[in-house]
Amino acid sequence: MKTKDLASHYGLNKEKFESFLSRSNYKSQINDGFLGMTIDDGANVSAIVRDFKTYEDDLAAKATRMTQEKANEEARLIKAANDKKAALASILITSGFNFDGYTITKYSGYISGDDAISVDRGMVIFGSGINIKDKLMESLVVIRRNALAELKEAAYALGCNAVIGVDFDYLTMDPQTANFNGGTIYQPYVFGVTANGNAVIIVKNE
């Protein structure tokens, strides 16, 4: 019996059915010739079809499980990211060494967060340069914010919910210069900032 006729009779997918046969315990009862795949006349067709449908059901169940597991993992990662975001947002920071209404229950040590940015100064011709004051002030706001974000990340990694004694250290690297077509080209300024503090665990007073 031709497999294509059998597949048509039972409403099976011919390609999947033949793939199953070629890898199953029934492969000794099939012939794959020039005119297509056939099953020996003495073969138990009902059992073959039943086993194929069971095989297809198992594949579908496995695919469903994998889809559900993937969805569960994605949901877990999203929840973990949201929990971390909420935890970071709740971390308290102070330049002092205590919080009103809270008791420090654990000191986890010194931590820091860093960031840096380069600011172009441009070309100086005939003694006139580019005023970088506004750009510098904007940059300082950004890198301080980023340094504090890294500081919170460091506190979170230690299982802490607050940082005390926070201060900033600043680094400025003056640009080197080069001559170009009668003018002076200044390489970018590099401004860096480090936020320092001590990671602690605080508990709200009763």
Backbone as JSON Lines, residues from 0, in Angstrom:
{"i":0,"aa":"M","n":[0.85,-1.2,0.0],"ca":[0.0,0.0,0.0],"c":[0.89,1.25,0.0]}
{"i":1,"aa":"K","n":[0.52,2.18,-0.85],"ca":[1.29,3.41,-0.91],"c":[1.0,4.27,0.31]}
{"i":2,"aa":"T","n":[2.05,4.86,0.83],"ca":[1.87,5.69,2.03],"c":[1.03,6.92,1.73]}
{"i":3,"aa":"K","n":[1.12,7.43,0.5],"ca":[0.33,8.61,0.18],"c":[-1.16,8.3,0.19]}
{"i":4,"aa":"D","n":[-1.53,7.06,-0.22],"ca":[-2.94,6.66,-0.17],"c":[-3.38,6.45,1.26]}
{"i":5,"aa":"L","n":[-2.5,5.87,2.07],"ca":[-2.82,5.66,3.48],"c":[-2.97,6.99,4.22]}
{"i":6,"aa":"A","n":[-2.08,7.91,3.91],"ca":[-2.14,9.23,4.55],"c":[-3.43,9.95,4.15]}
{"i":7,"aa":"S","n":[-3.81,9.84,2.87],"ca":[-5.03,10.47,2.4],"c":[-6.26,9.85,3.07]}
{"i":8,"aa":"H","n":[-6.25,8.52,3.22],"ca":[-7.4,7.81,3.81],"c":[-7.61,8.2,5.27]}
{"i":9,"aa":"Y","n":[-6.52,8.33,6.03],"ca":[-6.63,8.61,7.47],"c":[-6.46,10.11,7.79]}
{"i":10,"aa":"G","n":[-6.29,10.93,6.78],"ca":[-6.14,12.37,7.02],"c":[-4.83,12.72,7.69]}
{"i":11,"aa":"L","n":[-3.75,12.06,7.25],"ca":[-2.43,12.3,7.85],"c":[-1.59,13.2,6.96]}
{"i":12,"aa":"N","n":[-0.62,13.83,7.57],"ca":[0.36,14.61,6.81],"c":[1.35,13.62,6.19]}
{"i":13,"aa":"K","n":[1.38,13.55,4.87],"ca":[2.18,12.54,4.17],"c":[3.66,12.65,4.52]}
{"i":14,"aa":"E","n":[4.22,13.86,4.48],"ca":[5.64,14.03,4.71],"c":[6.01,13.62,6.15]}
{"i":15,"aa":"K","n":[5.2,14.04,7.1],"ca":[5.47,13.68,8.49],"c":[5.28,12.18,8.72]}
{"i":16,"aa":"F","n":[4.28,11.61,8.09],"ca":[4.01,10.18,8.23],"c":[5.19,9.36,7.69]}
{"i":17,"aa":"E","n":[5.67,9.73,6.51],"ca":[6.78,8.99,5.93],"c":[8.07,9.19,6.72]}
{"i":18,"aa":"S","n":[8.27,10.39,7.27],"ca":[9.44,10.64,8.11],"c":[9.39,9.77,9.36]}
{"i":19,"aa":"F","n":[8.2,9.64,9.93],"ca":[8.01,8.78,11.11],"c":[8.33,7.34,10.77]}
{"i":20,"aa":"L","n":[7.81,6.85,9.64],"ca":[8.03,5.46,9.25],"c":[9.51,5.15,9.05]}
{"i":21,"aa":"S","n":[10.23,6.08,8.44],"ca":[11.64,5.84,8.13],"c":[12.51,5.79,9.37]}
{"i":22,"aa":"R","n":[11.99,6.31,10.5],"ca":[12.78,6.32,11.74],"c":[12.19,5.44,12.83]}
{"i":23,"aa":"S","n":[11.1,4.74,12.51],"ca":[10.4,3.95,13.51],"c":[10.78,2.47,13.43]}
{"i":24,"aa":"N","n":[10.15,1.69,14.31],"ca":[10.38,0.24,14.29],"c":[9.73,-0.42,13.08]}
{"i":25,"aa":"Y","n":[8.98,0.35,12.31],"ca":[8.3,-0.19,11.13],"c":[9.13,-0.04,9.85]}
{"i":26,"aa":"K","n":[10.33,0.52,9.97],"ca":[11.1,0.8,8.75],"c":[11.46,-0.46,7.96]}
{"i":27,"aa":"S","n":[11.46,-1.64,8.65],"ca":[11.74,-2.89,7.93],"c":[10.54,-3.33,7.08]}
{"i":28,"aa":"Q","n":[9.38,-2.69,7.31],"ca":[8.17,-3.08,6.58],"c":[7.81,-2.08,5.48]}
{"i":29,"aa":"I","n":[8.73,-1.17,5.18],"ca":[8.45,-0.18,4.15],"c":[9.49,-0.27,3.04]}
{"i":30,"aa":"N","n":[9.11,0.21,1.9],"ca":[10.01,0.28,0.75],"c":[9.92,1.68,0.16]}
{"i":31,"aa":"D","n":[11.06,2.29,-0.04],"ca":[11.1,3.65,-0.56],"c":[11.7,3.61,-1.96]}
{"i":32,"aa":"G","n":[10.81,3.48,-2.95],"ca":[11.27,3.34,-4.32],"c":[11.07,4.58,-5.16]}
{"i":33,"aa":"F","n":[11.3,4.44,-6.43],"ca":[11.21,5.55,-7.37],"c":[9.8,6.13,-7.44]}
{"i":34,"aa":"L","n":[8.8,5.27,-7.28],"ca":[7.4,5.7,-7.37],"c":[6.82,6.11,-6.02]}
{"i":35,"aa":"G","n":[7.66,6.17,-5.02],"ca":[7.19,6.6,-3.71],"c":[7.31,5.51,-2.67]}
{"i":36,"aa":"M","n":[6.98,5.83,-1.44],"ca":[7.09,4.9,-0.32],"c":[5.86,4.01,-0.25]}
{"i":37,"aa":"T","n":[6.1,2.72,0.02],"ca":[5.0,1.76,0.18],"c":[5.2,0.97,1.46]}
{"i":38,"aa":"I","n":[4.1,0.41,1.99],"ca":[4.13,-0.43,3.19],"c":[3.79,-1.85,2.77]}
{"i":39,"aa":"D","n":[4.49,-2.81,3.35],"ca":[4.24,-4.22,3.01],"c":[2.78,-4.58,3.26]}
{"i":40,"aa":"D","n":[2.27,-5.48,2.42],"ca":[0.86,-5.86,2.53],"c":[0.55,-6.52,3.87]}
{"i":41,"aa":"G","n":[1.51,-7.2,4.48],"ca":[1.24,-7.89,5.73],"c":[1.36,-7.02,6.97]}
{"i":42,"aa":"A","n":[1.68,-5.77,6.78],"ca":[1.87,-4.88,7.93],"c":[0.56,-4.54,8.6]}
{"i":43,"aa":"N","n":[0.6,-4.32,9.91],"ca":[-0.58,-3.95,10.69],"c":[-0.78,-2.44,10.54]}
{"i":44,"aa":"V","n":[-1.59,-2.07,9.55],"ca":[-1.78,-0.66,9.23],"c":[-2.4,0.1,10.4]}
{"i":45,"aa":"S","n":[-3.37,-0.5,11.06],"ca":[-4.03,0.18,12.19],"c":[-3.04,0.53,13.29]}
{"i":46,"aa":"A","n":[-2.14,-0.42,13.59],"ca":[-1.14,-0.17,14.64],"c":[-0.17,0.93,14.22]}
{"i":47,"aa":"I","n":[0.2,0.92,12.95],"ca":[1.12,1.95,12.44],"c":[0.49,3.33,12.56]}
{"i":48,"aa":"V","n":[-0.76,3.43,12.11],"ca":[-1.45,4.72,12.18],"c":[-1.62,5.17,13.61]}
{"i":49,"aa":"R","n":[-1.98,4.21,14.49],"ca":[-2.16,4.55,15.91],"c":[-0.87,5.06,16.53]}
{"i":50,"aa":"D","n":[0.25,4.38,16.24],"ca":[1.53,4.8,16.79],"c":[1.97,6.16,16.23]}
{"i":51,"aa":"F","n":[1.66,6.41,14.97],"ca":[2.01,7.71,14.38],"c":[1.23,8.83,15.06]}
{"i":52,"aa":"K","n":[-0.06,8.59,15.29],"ca":[-0.87,9.63,15.95],"c":[-0.4,9.87,17.39]}
{"i":53,"aa":"T","n":[0.01,8.79,18.07],"ca":[0.56,8.94,19.41],"c":[1.85,9.76,19.38]}
{"i":54,"aa":"Y","n":[2.68,9.47,18.38],"ca":[3.93,10.2,18.17],"c":[3.66,11.68,17.93]}
{"i":55,"aa":"E","n":[2.68,11.98,17.07],"ca":[2.32,13.37,16.79],"c":[1.79,14.07,18.03]}
{"i":56,"aa":"D","n":[0.96,13.35,18.81],"ca":[0.42,13.93,20.05],"c":[1.55,14.24,21.04]}
{"i":57,"aa":"D","n":[2.54,13.34,21.12],"ca":[3.67,13.57,22.03],"c":[4.48,14.79,21.6]}
{"i":58,"aa":"L","n":[4.68,14.93,20.27],"ca":[5.4,16.09,19.77],"c":[4.66,17.38,20.08]}
{"i":59,"aa":"A","n":[3.34,17.36,19.89],"ca":[2.53,18.55,20.16],"c":[2.57,18.9,21.64]}
{"i":60,"aa":"A","n":[2.5,17.86,22.5],"ca":[2.55,18.11,23.94],"c":[3.91,18.68,24.35]}
{"i":61,"aa":"K","n":[4.98,18.15,23.74],"ca":[6.31,18.65,24.03],"c":[6.46,20.1,23.59]}
{"i":62,"aa":"A","n":[5.93,20.42,22.42],"ca":[5.99,21.8,21.92],"c":[5.23,22.74,22.83]}
{"i":63,"aa":"T","n":[4.08,22.27,23.33],"ca":[3.27,23.08,24.25],"c":[4.03,23.34,25.55]}
{"i":64,"aa":"R","n":[4.68,22.26,26.06],"ca":[5.46,22.41,27.29],"c":[6.61,23.39,27.11]}
{"i":65,"aa":"M","n":[7.29,23.27,25.97],"ca":[8.42,24.17,25.71],"c":[7.95,25.61,25.59]}
{"i":66,"aa":"T","n":[6.81,25.81,24.93],"ca":[6.26,27.16,24.81],"c":[5.9,27.73,26.17]}
{"i":67,"aa":"Q","n":[5.29,26.88,27.02],"ca":[4.89,27.32,28.35],"c":[6.12,27.61,29.21]}
{"i":68,"aa":"E","n":[7.14,26.74,29.11],"ca":[8.37,26.95,29.87],"c":[9.06,28.24,29.45]}
{"i":69,"aa":"K","n":[9.06,28.51,28.15],"ca":[9.66,29.74,27.65],"c":[8.89,30.95,28.17]}
{"i":70,"aa":"A","n":[7.56,30.84,28.13],"ca":[6.73,31.94,28.63],"c":[6.96,32.15,30.12]}
{"i":71,"aa":"N","n":[7.08,31.05,30.87],"ca":[7.33,31.15,32.32],"c":[8.68,31.8,32.6]}
{"i":72,"aa":"E","n":[9.7,31.41,31.8],"ca":[11.03,31.98,31.99],"c":[11.04,33.47,31.65]}
{"i":73,"aa":"E","n":[10.35,33.85,30.59],"ca":[10.27,35.26,30.23],"c":[9.56,36.05,31.31]}
{"i":74,"aa":"A","n":[8.49,35.46,31.86],"ca":[7.75,36.13,32.94],"c":[8.63,36.26,34.18]}
{"i":75,"aa":"R","n":[9.43,35.21,34.46],"ca":[10.33,35.26,35.61],"c":[11.38,36.36,35.45]}
{"i":76,"aa":"L","n":[11.94,36.45,34.24],"ca":[12.96,37.47,33.98],"c":[12.38,38.88,34.08]}
{"i":77,"aa":"I","n":[11.16,39.04,33.55],"ca":[10.51,40.35,33.63],"c":[10.24,40.73,35.08]}
{"i":78,"aa":"K","n":[9.75,39.75,35.86],"ca":[9.48,40.01,37.28],"c":[10.76,40.34,38.03]}
{"i":79,"aa":"A","n":[11.84,39.59,37.73],"ca":[13.11,39.85,38.39],"c":[13.62,41.25,38.05]}
{"i":80,"aa":"A","n":[13.48,41.64,36.78],"ca":[13.91,42.98,36.36],"c":[13.08,44.06,37.04]}
{"i":81,"aa":"N","n":[11.77,43.84,37.12],"ca":[10.9,44.82,37.79],"c":[11.19,44.9,39.28]}
{"i":82,"aa":"D","n":[11.44,43.72,39.9],"ca":[11.76,43.72,41.33],"c":[13.07,44.46,41.59]}
{"i":83,"aa":"K","n":[14.05,44.24,40.71],"ca":[15.33,44.93,40.87],"c":[15.16,46.44,40.67]}
{"i":84,"aa":"K","n":[14.37,46.81,39.66],"ca":[14.14,48.23,39.41],"c":[13.49,48.9,40.61]}
{"i":85,"aa":"A","n":[12.51,48.21,41.21],"ca":[11.83,48.76,42.39],"c":[12.79,48.84,43.58]}
{"i":86,"aa":"A","n":[13.63,47.82,43.73],"ca":[14.59,47.81,44.83],"c":[15.6,48.94,44.68]}
{"i":87,"aa":"L","n":[16.09,49.15,43.47],"ca":[17.05,50.23,43.22],"c":[16.41,51.6,43.48]}
{"i":88,"aa":"A","n":[15.16,51.74,43.06],"ca":[14.47,53.02,43.26],"c":[14.25,53.31,44.74]}
{"i":89,"aa":"S","n":[14.16,52.27,45.56],"ca":[13.87,52.47,46.98],"c":[15.12,52.65,47.83]}
{"i":90,"aa":"I","n":[16.31,52.47,47.22],"ca":[17.55,52.64,47.98],"c":[17.72,54.11,48.36]}
{"i":91,"aa":"L","n":[17.92,54.36,49.64],"ca":[18.09,55.72,50.14],"c":[19.56,56.1,50.13]}
{"i":92,"aa":"I","n":[19.83,57.37,49.85],"ca":[21.2,57.88,49.77],"c":[21.28,59.17,50.57]}
{"i":93,"aa":"T","n":[22.36,59.3,51.33],"ca":[22.57,60.54,52.08],"c":[24.06,60.84,52.18]}
{"i":94,"aa":"S","n":[24.37,62.13,52.25],"ca":[25.75,62.53,52.49],"c":[26.08,62.44,53.98]}
{"i":95,"aa":"G","n":[25.05,62.3,54.8],"ca":[25.26,62.13,56.23],"c":[25.52,60.68,56.58]}
{"i":96,"aa":"F","n":[25.35,60.37,57.86],"ca":[25.7,59.02,58.31],"c":[24.55,58.34,59.05]}
{"i":97,"aa":"N","n":[23.36,58.84,58.84],"ca":[22.18,58.18,59.41],"c":[20.94,58.71,58.7]}
{"i":98,"aa":"F","n":[19.82,58.03,58.94],"ca":[18.53,58.44,58.38],"c":[17.55,58.6,59.53]}
{"i":99,"aa":"D","n":[16.87,59.74,59.57],"ca":[15.87,59.95,60.6],"c":[14.79,58.89,60.51]}
{"i":100,"aa":"G","n":[14.47,58.28,61.63],"ca":[13.41,57.28,61.67],"c":[13.87,55.88,61.29]}
{"i":101,"aa":"Y","n":[15.16,55.71,61.04],"ca":[15.68,54.39,60.66],"c":[16.87,54.02,61.55]}
{"i":102,"aa":"T","n":[17.1,52.74,61.7],"ca":[18.25,52.23,62.43],"c":[19.12,51.42,61.47]}
{"i":103,"aa":"I","n":[20.41,51.7,61.49],"ca":[21.35,50.93,60.66],"c":[21.63,49.61,61.36]}
{"i":104,"aa":"T","n":[21.35,48.51,60.68],"ca":[21.54,47.18,61.27],"c":[22.76,46.45,60.73]}
{"i":105,"aa":"K","n":[23.32,46.94,59.61],"ca":[24.49,46.28,59.06],"c":[25.27,47.25,58.19]}
{"i":106,"aa":"Y","n":[26.59,47.23,58.35],"ca":[27.5,47.99,57.49],"c":[28.18,46.99,56.56]}
{"i":107,"aa":"S","n":[28.04,47.21,55.24],"ca":[28.62,46.28,54.28],"c":[29.87,46.8,53.59]}
{"i":108,"aa":"G","n":[30.31,47.99,53.95],"ca":[31.59,48.46,53.43],"c":[31.49,49.54,52.38]}
{"i":109,"aa":"Y","n":[32.67,49.99,51.98],"ca":[32.82,51.1,51.04],"c":[32.49,50.65,49.62]}
{"i":110,"aa":"I","n":[31.74,51.48,48.93],"ca":[31.39,51.2,47.53],"c":[31.56,52.48,46.72]}
{"i":111,"aa":"S","n":[31.57,52.33,45.41],"ca":[31.69,53.5,44.54],"c":[31.01,53.24,43.21]}
{"i":112,"aa":"G","n":[30.69,54.34,42.53],"ca":[30.14,54.28,41.18],"c":[30.83,55.34,40.33]}
{"i":113,"aa":"D","n":[31.11,55.0,39.08],"ca":[31.9,55.91,38.24],"c":[31.22,56.17,36.91]}
{"i":114,"aa":"D","n":[31.57,57.31,36.33],"ca":[31.17,57.6,34.96],"c":[32.09,58.7,34.43]}
{"i":115,"aa":"A","n":[32.17,58.78,33.12],"ca":[33.02,59.8,32.49],"c":[32.4,60.2,31.16]}
{"i":116,"aa":"I","n":[32.8,61.37,30.69],"ca":[32.29,61.86,29.41],"c":[33.35,62.74,28.77]}
{"i":117,"aa":"S","n":[33.39,62.75,27.47],"ca":[34.33,63.63,26.76],"c":[33.55,64.81,26.18]}
{"i":118,"aa":"V","n":[34.17,65.97,26.22],"ca":[33.55,67.2,25.71],"c":[34.49,67.84,24.72]}
{"i":119,"aa":"D","n":[34.04,68.01,23.47],"ca":[34.87,68.64,22.45],"c":[35.06,70.12,22.75]}
{"i":120,"aa":"R","n":[36.3,70.57,22.6],"ca":[36.57,72.0,22.76],"c":[36.62,72.69,21.41]}
{"i":121,"aa":"G","n":[36.93,71.94,20.36],"ca":[36.93,72.51,19.02],"c":[38.26,73.1,18.61]}
{"i":122,"aa":"M","n":[38.23,74.01,17.67],"ca":[39.44,74.62,17.1],"c":[39.56,76.08,17.55]}
{"i":123,"aa":"V","n":[40.77,76.44,17.91],"ca":[41.05,77.83,18.28],"c":[41.77,78.51,17.13]}
{"i":124,"aa":"I","n":[41.17,79.58,16.59],"ca":[41.78,80.34,15.49],"c":[41.81,81.81,15.89]}
{"i":125,"aa":"F","n":[42.98,82.4,15.76],"ca":[43.18,83.82,16.11],"c":[42.79,84.08,17.57]}
{"i":126,"aa":"G","n":[43.04,83.07,18.42],"ca":[42.87,83.29,19.85],"c":[41.46,83.12,20.37]}
{"i":127,"aa":"S","n":[40.49,82.8,19.54],"ca":[39.12,82.64,20.04],"c":[38.74,81.17,20.03]}
{"i":128,"aa":"G","n":[38.28,80.69,21.17],"ca":[37.88,79.28,21.29],"c":[36.39,79.15,21.49]}
{"i":129,"aa":"I","n":[35.96,77.9,21.67],"ca":[34.54,77.6,21.87],"c":[34.24,77.57,23.37]}
{"i":130,"aa":"N","n":[33.21,78.25,23.79],"ca":[32.81,78.26,25.19],"c":[32.15,76.93,25.52]}
{"i":131,"aa":"I","n":[32.75,76.16,26.42],"ca":[32.21,74.82,26.71],"c":[31.48,74.77,28.06]}
{"i":132,"aa":"K","n":[31.23,75.95,28.67],"ca":[30.63,75.98,30.0],"c":[29.29,75.25,30.04]}
{"i":133,"aa":"D","n":[28.39,75.58,29.11],"ca":[27.06,74.96,29.13],"c":[27.15,73.45,28.91]}
{"i":134,"aa":"K","n":[28.02,73.06,27.95],"ca":[28.19,71.64,27.69],"c":[28.74,70.92,28.9]}
{"i":135,"aa":"L","n":[29.68,71.56,29.58],"ca":[30.27,70.95,30.77],"c":[29.24,70.76,31.86]}
{"i":136,"aa":"M","n":[28.42,71.77,32.11],"ca":[27.43,71.67,33.18],"c":[26.4,70.58,32.87]}
{"i":137,"aa":"E","n":[25.98,70.51,31.61],"ca":[25.06,69.44,31.22],"c":[25.7,68.07,31.44]}
{"i":138,"aa":"S","n":[26.97,67.96,31.09],"ca":[27.68,66.7,31.21],"c":[27.84,66.29,32.67]}
{"i":139,"aa":"L","n":[28.12,67.25,33.53],"ca":[28.28,66.95,34.94],"c":[27.0,66.4,35.55]}
{"i":140,"aa":"V","n":[25.87,66.96,35.15],"ca":[24.58,66.46,35.64],"c":[24.39,65.0,35.24]}
{"i":141,"aa":"V","n":[24.72,64.7,33.98],"ca":[24.53,63.34,33.47],"c":[25.45,62.34,34.16]}
{"i":142,"aa":"I","n":[26.74,62.67,34.26],"ca":[27.68,61.7,34.82],"c":[27.49,61.53,36.33]}
{"i":143,"aa":"R","n":[27.06,62.58,37.03],"ca":[26.76,62.41,38.46],"c":[25.58,61.46,38.64]}
{"i":144,"aa":"R","n":[24.55,61.65,37.79],"ca":[23.38,60.77,37.87],"c":[23.78,59.32,37.58]}
{"i":145,"aa":"N","n":[24.62,59.13,36.57],"ca":[25.04,57.78,36.23],"c":[25.92,57.16,37.32]}
{"i":146,"aa":"A","n":[26.76,57.97,37.93],"ca":[27.62,57.47,39.01],"c":[26.78,57.05,40.21]}
{"i":147,"aa":"L","n":[25.74,57.82,40.51],"ca":[24.84,57.45,41.6],"c":[24.07,56.18,41.29]}
{"i":148,"aa":"A","n":[23.7,56.02,40.02],"ca":[23.01,54.79,39.61],"c":[23.93,53.58,39.81]}
{"i":149,"aa":"E","n":[25.22,53.73,39.47],"ca":[26.17,52.64,39.69],"c":[26.37,52.39,41.18]}
{"i":150,"aa":"L","n":[26.34,53.44,41.96],"ca":[26.48,53.31,43.41],"c":[25.33,52.47,43.97]}
{"i":151,"aa":"K","n":[24.11,52.74,43.48],"ca":[22.96,51.95,43.93],"c":[23.09,50.49,43.49]}
{"i":152,"aa":"E","n":[23.6,50.3,42.27],"ca":[23.81,48.93,41.79],"c":[24.76,48.18,42.72]}
{"i":153,"aa":"A","n":[25.82,48.86,43.15],"ca":[26.8,48.24,44.04],"c":[26.17,47.9,45.38]}
{"i":154,"aa":"A","n":[25.33,48.81,45.9],"ca":[24.65,48.55,47.17],"c":[23.68,47.38,47.02]}
{"i":155,"aa":"Y","n":[22.96,47.36,45.91],"ca":[22.01,46.27,45.65],"c":[22.72,44.93,45.59]}
{"i":156,"aa":"A","n":[23.9,44.9,44.96],"ca":[24.66,43.65,44.84],"c":[25.08,43.12,46.21]}
{"i":157,"aa":"L","n":[25.22,44.01,47.18],"ca":[25.6,43.6,48.54],"c":[24.38,43.31,49.41]}
{"i":158,"aa":"G","n":[23.19,43.44,48.82],"ca":[21.97,43.19,49.58],"c":[21.6,44.32,50.51]}
{"i":159,"aa":"C","n":[22.09,45.53,50.21],"ca":[21.83,46.69,51.06],"c":[20.7,47.54,50.49]}
{"i":160,"aa":"N","n":[20.1,48.35,51.35],"ca":[19.0,49.21,50.92],"c":[19.25,50.69,51.16]}
{"i":161,"aa":"A","n":[20.51,51.06,51.45],"ca":[20.83,52.46,51.67],"c":[22.33,52.67,51.54]}
{"i":162,"aa":"V","n":[22.7,53.94,51.3],"ca":[24.12,54.32,51.23],"c":[24.3,55.59,52.04]}
{"i":163,"aa":"I","n":[25.28,55.59,52.91],"ca":[25.55,56.77,53.74],"c":[26.92,57.36,53.39]}
{"i":164,"aa":"G","n":[27.13,58.6,53.84],"ca":[28.42,59.25,53.63],"c":[28.78,59.46,52.17]}
{"i":165,"aa":"V","n":[27.78,59.75,51.34],"ca":[28.01,59.86,49.9],"c":[28.7,61.19,49.56]}
{"i":166,"aa":"D","n":[29.76,61.11,48.78],"ca":[30.39,62.31,48.25],"c":[30.89,62.01,46.83]}
{"i":167,"aa":"F","n":[31.41,63.04,46.16],"ca":[31.86,62.91,44.78],"c":[33.31,63.31,44.65]}
{"i":168,"aa":"D","n":[34.04,62.56,43.85],"ca":[35.39,62.94,43.44],"c":[35.36,63.21,41.95]}
{"i":169,"aa":"Y","n":[36.06,64.26,41.53],"ca":[36.05,64.66,40.12],"c":[37.44,64.56,39.51]}
{"i":170,"aa":"L","n":[37.48,64.19,38.25],"ca":[38.74,64.09,37.51],"c":[38.58,64.83,36.19]}
{"i":171,"aa":"T","n":[39.56,65.69,35.88],"ca":[39.55,66.41,34.61],"c":[40.88,66.17,33.9]}
{"i":172,"aa":"M","n":[40.79,65.71,32.67],"ca":[41.99,65.53,31.85],"c":[41.99,66.59,30.76]}
{"i":173,"aa":"D","n":[42.96,67.51,30.83],"ca":[43.03,68.58,29.83],"c":[43.38,67.99,28.46]}
{"i":174,"aa":"P","n":[42.83,68.6,27.41],"ca":[43.05,68.05,26.08],"c":[44.45,68.34,25.55]}
{"i":175,"aa":"Q","n":[44.98,67.42,24.8],"ca":[46.21,67.68,24.07],"c":[45.88,68.54,22.85]}
{"i":176,"aa":"T","n":[46.9,69.13,22.27],"ca":[46.67,70.02,21.13],"c":[47.47,69.58,19.92]}
{"i":177,"aa":"A","n":[47.02,70.03,18.75],"ca":[47.74,69.75,17.5],"c":[47.47,70.91,16.55]}
{"i":178,"aa":"N","n":[48.44,71.23,15.72],"ca":[48.29,72.3,14.75],"c":[47.65,71.78,13.47]}
{"i":179,"aa":"F","n":[46.75,72.61,12.9],"ca":[46.08,72.18,11.67],"c":[45.71,73.41,10.86]}
{"i":180,"aa":"N","n":[46.33,73.58,9.67],"ca":[46.03,74.69,8.77],"c":[46.08,76.05,9.47]}
{"i":181,"aa":"G","n":[47.07,76.23,10.27],"ca":[47.24,77.52,10.93],"c":[46.45,77.67,12.2]}
{"i":182,"aa":"G","n":[45.65,76.69,12.54],"ca":[44.87,76.75,13.78],"c":[45.33,75.68,14.75]}
{"i":183,"aa":"T","n":[44.76,75.7,15.93],"ca":[45.1,74.71,16.96],"c":[43.88,73.84,17.24]}
{"i":184,"aa":"I","n":[44.04,72.57,17.05],"ca":[42.95,71.63,17.35],"c":[43.15,71.06,18.75]}
{"i":185,"aa":"Y","n":[42.12,71.19,19.57],"ca":[42.16,70.64,20.91],"c":[41.41,69.3,20.93]}
{"i":186,"aa":"Q","n":[42.08,68.27,21.42],"ca":[41.4,67.0,21.62],"c":[40.35,67.18,22.73]}
{"i":187,"aa":"P","n":[39.37,66.27,22.83],"ca":[38.29,66.48,23.8],"c":[38.79,66.52,25.25]}
{"i":188,"aa":"Y","n":[38.11,67.34,26.04],"ca":[38.25,67.24,27.48],"c":[37.63,65.91,27.91]}
{"i":189,"aa":"V","n":[38.17,65.32,28.96],"ca":[37.55,64.14,29.57],"c":[37.26,64.48,31.03]}
{"i":190,"aa":"F","n":[35.99,64.38,31.38],"ca":[35.56,64.65,32.75],"c":[35.05,63.35,33.36]}
{"i":191,"aa":"G","n":[35.55,63.04,34.53],"ca":[35.12,61.83,35.24],"c":[34.62,62.16,36.62]}
{"i":192,"aa":"V","n":[33.73,61.33,37.13],"ca":[33.22,61.52,38.49],"c":[33.07,60.16,39.15]}
{"i":193,"aa":"T","n":[33.39,60.11,40.43],"ca":[33.2,58.9,41.24],"c":[32.32,59.25,42.42]}
{"i":194,"aa":"A","n":[31.24,58.5,42.59],"ca":[30.39,58.65,43.76],"c":[30.82,57.6,44.78]}
{"i":195,"aa":"N","n":[31.13,58.04,45.98],"ca":[31.62,57.15,47.04],"c":[30.62,57.09,48.18]}
{"i":196,"aa":"G","n":[30.61,56.01,48.89],"ca":[29.74,55.88,50.05],"c":[29.93,54.56,50.75]}
{"i":197,"aa":"N","n":[29.13,54.35,51.78],"ca":[29.16,53.11,52.54],"c":[27.78,52.45,52.45]}
{"i":198,"aa":"A","n":[27.78,51.21,51.99],"ca":[26.53,50.47,51.83],"c":[26.08,49.94,53.19]}
{"i":199,"aa":"V","n":[24.81,50.16,53.49],"ca":[24.26,49.71,54.78],"c":[22.87,49.13,54.59]}
{"i":200,"aa":"I","n":[22.43,48.44,55.63],"ca":[21.04,47.99,55.68],"c":[20.36,48.78,56.79]}
{"i":201,"aa":"I","n":[19.24,49.39,56.46],"ca":[18.5,50.16,57.45],"c":[17.12,49.55,57.64]}
{"i":202,"aa":"V","n":[16.61,49.73,58.87],"ca":[15.28,49.23,59.21],"c":[14.5,50.38,59.81]}
{"i":203,"aa":"K","n":[13.27,50.55,59.36],"ca":[12.43,51.65,59.85],"c":[12.08,51.39,61.3]}
{"i":204,"aa":"N","n":[12.2,52.43,62.12],"ca":[11.88,52.31,63.54],"c":[10.4,52.08,63.75]}
{"i":205,"aa":"E","n":[10.08,51.3,64.72],"ca":[8.67,51.01,65.04],"c":[8.01,52.27,65.58]}
